[in-house]
Amino acid sequence: MNSNWTDGYVTDIGYTHGYYPQLNPARLQLGFAAVGLDSPLVRTACELGFGQGLSVNIHAAASPVAWYGNDFNAQQAANAQTLAAAAGSNAQLLPASFADFCMRDDLPQFDFIAMHGIWSWVSAENRNIIRGFVERHLKIGGVLYVSYNTQPGWAAYMPLRDLLLRHFDMPSNEGKGSAERIDAALAFADGLFATNPVYAQANPFMQERLELVKKQSRHYLAHEYFNRNWHAESFADMADIWSGAGLEFACSADFRDYLDMANLTPEQRAFSAGIEDRHLRQSVRDFMVNQQFRRDYWVRGAQQLDPSTHQATLAQQRVVLLNHPDKIPMMLKTVATEITLNPHIYGPIIEELSDMQPHTLGEITGVVGSRNLGLQQVLDAVMMLIGAGNAAPVQLDADIVQGRDGSAALNRHLIGRAAEESADGDIEHLSSPLTGGGVPVDRIQQLFMLAVLEEQQTPDAIIAFVWRHIVAQGKKLVRDGVRLEDEQDNLDELSVQAQRFFVERLPVLQALLVI
């Protein structure tokens, strides 16, 4: 057996420091209200298999929610605990297997249980343990978030993934690290495709997909593709599993899925409308968009909002932009296609939000109503802006207040990490108490923020400060995909990025209470 596996899971190479907004319970109320459902006020939450712990720590720091979680990789759990200590959040993040964590008798009942991708990477035994945990620990009215690999989008790739894994685990690879094994497996696949196999002829897009895989981080690939227990679950099977645990499907946690007009053709929408069974409708939709990764909310005891409460709840939802309004593209990529946003709808809504302050959907509707845009059109547009990462729901005022100190402490710690010689730029999000979640801030931007915090007074001083840290890390900047080797070219590029950051990005981060 591969010595790099523990319970079928790659352990010799850490997972990425990714941030996943769907794990943020502050998004629940808008997501549920959009489909006419009530949602719980989340005060206890659990993330199963939190990886490096960036998401769970951002959410714990930015809100009053009491977070719990586990990861059986001790190094990753230690990193998560370090972040929790830096934030002072008291999140209970334990180095434990699913069997050990899920059978503890000192865990509370949870309003929200979440897992990102874990379901697709663990054994059938662990899936049963997780199912039992959810059945025992999710409150009535509580929400489960699960993201998972699904068919039919994975169907054509599964044979190639199986072949890569078999090469990865060949006895001749014994003693090699996972990154080296992955490189060898991908080179082997290249050799196979060079022979023009009938499999590649029948699936002509697979060569392009292999090229994309080769460009991805080995830390990401090790966990996304090379776990022994990897599998893709159909929505129908997931519905059977969670209905058996007393849950029902609520809605997609990917807000881009909300608007059928942006995802399905007129013929597909008409066909879907004729399907009465909502589970079958979801399965059919997966075929229509060739879905390969689902992000779903499941609820124990769904409560439908009556029409008047539904409209009032929607009107009260607050949102804020995450990006400078001039930087919001009018093209949006959905699962199946890329769409152009209607400027007559999105333009006025973005303009109303351009002060970077929270606004309710009701307020926005009141302003844009003169352009024949009602609450439904505002909701549609806002859901797509959030799904694209250009906006976010705003949490309760009291929660914002409680999240400020923890966010500030965590952000200061993360920004400090960006200056360390060992920094690899993998942490690209900071905490916003306004949204209760993460905001994209890359390593160079974090170094600009550190320069401000350390009172560098002039543009030249700031650029010199950032450049010193980049040099100490043995890094260079990249412009238009080309690594800059000359020092002056790097300084010139830093000057351009600094100008852009202080004019466009810093005001946004300040409005979001990130700094």
N, C-alpha and C positions, 0 to 999 in steps of 0.2 A: 504494500500500500504506500502511496505517496506520503513521505514524511512531512510534507508541507501542508497536509490536511489535518484538521482536527474535527471529528464528527462530520467529515465530508466538506469542511469549509477551509478555504485557503487562509493560513495564519502567518506565513513568514513575510508577508508584504502587507502593509497597512492599507486601509481603505482611504479614499480621498476625504478632504475636509469640506464636503459638499454641504450646501444649505438647500432645504426643500420647503418652500412656503406652504405646501398643502398640509404640513404637520402643525401649522399654526392654528390653534383653536379660535383665534380672533376672526378667522375667515368664515366660521360656521354660520353665523346668523345670516349674513348676506347670501351665502350659498344655499342655505335651506329656504330662506324667504323667497328666493328667486323661483323655487318650485312649489311654493305654497305651504311649506312645512315650518313648524315651530322648532326651535333648537334650544339646547340646554345652556345655562350659564355655567361655563367650565371653571371649576375651582380645584379639581384634582385631575391629573393627567398622567399618562404612562406611555413612554416610547420603548417598544421592544426592539432590541438590536440597534442601539443608537449609533454604532460605528464610532467615529472620532468625537461625536457628541457636540458638534457645532450647532446643529438645529435645536436640540433639546436645551442647550445652554442659552442660546439667544432667546428662546421662548420663556425660559425660566427667569432670565434676567429682566426681560421687558414687561413682565406682568406679575400679578399676585398669585398666579396659578402654582400650586404645589406639584412639582414634577417628580416622577419616579422613572426608573428605566434600568436596562441591563445591556451588557455586551460581554460575551464570554472571552473576547480577546483582551487580555489583561493590560496590554500596552495602550490599546484604544480607550479602555475604561479609565486608566490612570490619566490620560490626556483629558478626558471628559471631566474627571474630578478636579483637575487643575483649573479648568475653565470655571467650574462651579464655585470653587474657592475664590477665584479672582473676582467673580461677580458678587459673591456673598449671597447667593440665591438659596442655599440650603437644599438644592436639588439632590435627591437620593439616587445617585447613579452608581450601580453596583457591578463589579466584575463577576458575572455569574452566567451559567448556561441557562437555557430556557427551562430545563427540568428543575434546576435549583431555584431560579427566581420565581417561576410561576407557581411553585408549590409552597412558597413562604406563607406563614400565617400572620404576618405583621403588616400586610399591605392593605390599604384602604379600598373602598369601592371608588370607581373612577367615573367621571363624567365623560372622559375622552381617552381612548386607547388608540395608539397609532403605530404603524410599522411601514417603513419605506423599503420596498423591494425584498424584504426578508422572506416573505411567503414563498418567493420563487427560488430561494437558495437553500432551504433547510429540508431535512428528511421528513418523511411521512410521520414518523414518530413525533418529531418536534412540532409539526403542524397540528397534530392531535393535542399536544400539550398546550399550544397557543390557543386552540379553539376552546379547550376546557377552561383556560384562564379567563378568556373573554366572557364565557358563559357564566363564570362565578363572580367576576369582578366588575363587569360593566353595569352601571346603574340603569334603572328604568328611565327611559328618555335619553340615555347616554349614546354616544356616537363612536363608532369604530372607523378608523381610516386605514385602508389597505391599498398599497400600490403593488402591481404585480405584472410579470410578463404574461402575455395572453396570445391566444390564437384569434384570427388566422394570420396576423402579421408576422408571427414567428415561424409559421409552418415551413416555408421554403428554406429558412436558415438553419432549422434544427439539425438536419443531417450534417451540415458543415460544422456546426458547433460541436456535435458529438465527435466528429473526426479530429477536430482541434484538441479536444479533451483527451482523446486516446493517445495522440502524439505527446501531449503534455505529460501524461502519466506513464510513458514508456519506461521500462526498467533501465534503459541506457541513460535516462535523465536523472537517475538517483544521485543525490548529493548536490544537484544544481538548484539554484533559487528559482522562485516562480517567474520572475522577470525574464531570466534567461530561457526558461522553458517556453514561455509565451512567444518570445522572439523566434525560437526554433520552430514552434508549431505554425506560426504565421508564415515563415519562410517555406515550410513544407507545403502549406496551402497554396502559396504562390507557384511552387513547382507543379503542383497538381493542376492548377488552372492553366498553366502554360501548355499543358497537353491537350487543351480544348476538350474536356470531358463532356459527354452528352448532358450531364447534370447542369453544367454551366450554359450549354446551349438552350436547355429547357427553362433555365432561370437566368436570363442574360443580365439582370440587375445585380446578381450576386458578386460579380467581379468588382463592381463599384462599391458594394457594401464592404467587401473585404478590404478595399483600399481605405475606406473610412475607418474601419476597425484598426488597421495598422497605425493610424495617426493618433489613436487615443492613448491616454496615460496607462502605463502598465499597472499602476495601482488600481485604476478603475476596471481594467479588463480582468485582472485576477479575480475580482469579486463578482463582476457582472457576468462573466462567461465561463470561468474555470472552476466553479464549485461543483463537487461531485453530484450533489442532489438537485442540481438545476432542473427546473421544469416550467412549462408554460401552461397556465390554467385557463380554461374557457370561462366566460362569465356565467354560463349556465351551471357549471360545476361549483363556482364560488357561491352562487345563489343557493344551491342545495346545502352547501357546508354551513353558511351563516344563518339560513332559515332554520336549520336544525338546531342552532344555538339560540334561537329566539330573536333573531335580527331580521330586518328587511332592508332592501336597497332603498337608499334615500335619493342620491344624485351623484353626479360626477364631481370630484374635487378639482378637476381641471376646468376652470371657468370658460375656457375656449369651447368646450363641448356644449355649453348652454344654448347657443344660438344655432339651431338647425340650418338656417338659411346660409350660414357661413361654412357649413361642413358637408351638406348634402345637396345633391342636384334636385330640381323640382320633381323629377320622376322618383327619386329615392324618398323624398319627403312624402309624396303621395302614397307610395308603397308602405312606408312605415306607419302612416296614419291609419292604415287599414288593419294593423296588427293590434288586437285587443290586449294580449298578454304582455305586460311591461317587461318581463324578463326576456321573452322571445324577441321583443323589439330591440332590447339592448344587444342581444346576440346578432341580430340582423344588421344593426348599425355597425358592429365590429367588422362584419364582412364588407359593408359599404365603404368604410374608410381604411380597411386593411389594418385594423388596430393591432399594435404589438405591445403596448404598455398601457394598462388602465390605472386610474387613480379614483377610487370609489369611497364614498361615505355610506356606511350601514348604520342603522339606528335601531335601538330596542324600544319599541312602542312609539311609532311615528304619530305625531299629532298634526292633523291638517288644520291650517288657519282658515277661519271663516273669511268671506270676501272682504268685509270692511277691515278686519284686523290685518288681513294680508296686505291690503293697500297701505294702511297706516304704517305697518312694519317696514315695508319697502321704502316708503317716503322718509323714514327716520334713519335709514342706513347712511353712515358717513364714509366718504372716501377721500383720498388724497393722492396726488401724483407722486410717483417715485423718481421720475426723470424730468429734466427741464422740458417745458412744452415744445420748444423748438427741436428737441432731439427725439420726439416721438414719431416713429415712421408711420406712414400711411399705408404700409404693406404689413400684413399679419400672416404668419405661418400657422396653419391649423394642422391637425393630424394628417389630413389627406391632400391639402393643397395650400396655395398662398392666395390671399384675397386682398383687394384694395379697399380700404376703409372709405366710406362716403364722406367727403369733406363737409357736405352740408349738414351732416349729423354730428360727426366727431369734432369738427372745427369749433362750433359754439360750445360744446361740452368741455373740450380741452381749454378753451379760452376762459370759461368760468372757473376752472380749476387752476389756472395759471398763476394765481397768487400764492400757490403752494400751501394753502390752508385747507383744513377739512371742510367739506360741504356735504350736506345731506342730499339724497336724491331728490327730495321734495324741493329744496332750495334751487337745485340745478334746473329742475323742471319749470319752476316759476320764472326763471330767467330766460330759458330757451323756448318757452311755450309760445312766444310770439312767432317762432319759426316753425310752428306746427309740429313740435316735438313734445310728446306726452311722456308720462312716467315710464311706460313700457319701452319706448325708444331709448330713453335715458338709461334704463336698466340694461337693455341689450348692449349699448355702447360701453357702459362701465364694466360689465362682465368681460367683454373682450379686451378692454384696456388692462384689467387686472390679470386676465389669463396670459396676456403678452408680457407681463412684468412691468408695465408702465404706470400702474396705480395699485392701491391696496385699500382694503377696508380699514377704518380707524376704530380703535377700541374705546371703551367707556372712559370718560374723563378721570374717574377715580382710579382706574387701572393705569392710565397714562402717568398719573402722579406717582403711583407705587412702583412703576417700572423705570423711573428716571435714574435713580441712584444705581440700580443694578446694571442698567444699560451703559451708563457712563463708566462704571468700573470695568465691565467686561470689555468695552471698546478700547479703553486705555491699555488693557492687557494685550488685546489682539494687535493694536497698533504698535505696541512695543515689540511684539513678536516679529512684525514685518521688518524691523531693523536688525534682527539677530543675523549673524553670519550664516546660520544654518537655514534661514528662511527660504522656502521654495516657491512662495507666492501662491500656495494652494488655498489659503484662507482669503476669500474674496467677498465676504459679507460682514457687516457690522450690525449692531442691534439698534432698533428704533422703538422707543416706548410709545410713540404715536400709533404705530401699527401693531405693536406687540410681536414684531417679526424682524426678519433680516432685510438689509438693504445692500445692493451691490456696491462694493468699494474695492477696487483692485489694489495690488501691493504698492504700486507707485503712488496712487492716491492716498493710501494709508501713510506713506512716508511724507507726503506733503502735509497731511494732518499732524503728523508727529512734529514736523518742523514748526508748525503753528503753535502746538502745545508747548514746545520747548523755546518759544519766543524768538524764533529767527525773524528778524525785522524787515529785511529787504528782499526783493525778488532774487538778487544775486546770492544772498546768504541762504535762502531757501533752496535754490538749485544746487549750490555747493554742498549743502547739508545732505540732500537726497543723493547726490552723486557719490559722496563719500561712502554711504551705506551700500549703494549698488556695487561699487568697486570692491568693498570689503567682502561682499557675497560672491565675487567672481562673476558677476552678471553684466550683460550689456542690454541696451534697449533694441527694440525691433521696430522698424518703420516700413510699412507696406510689405510686410512679410520677410524683410531682409534684416539680418542682424547687423547693427552698426558697430564697426570695429574702432574707428577713429574717435578719440576722446572728444574733440570739438563737435563732431557730428552728434555724439551722445548728448553733449551739453545743449546743443541747438534744439534737439528733439525734446529734451527735458524742459527747455524754455517754452516750447509750443504747448506741451502737456500742462505745464504749470499755469499758463495763461488760460487754457481751456478749463482747468480745474477750478481756479479761483473765480472765474467769471460765471461758469455754467453749473459746476457740480457742487461746490462748497455751499452756495445759498440753499440748494435743495437739501443737503445733509443737515444744515442748521435748522431748516424748517421742519425736518423729520425728527429733530432732537437727537440726532446721532452725535453731534458735536456741539 
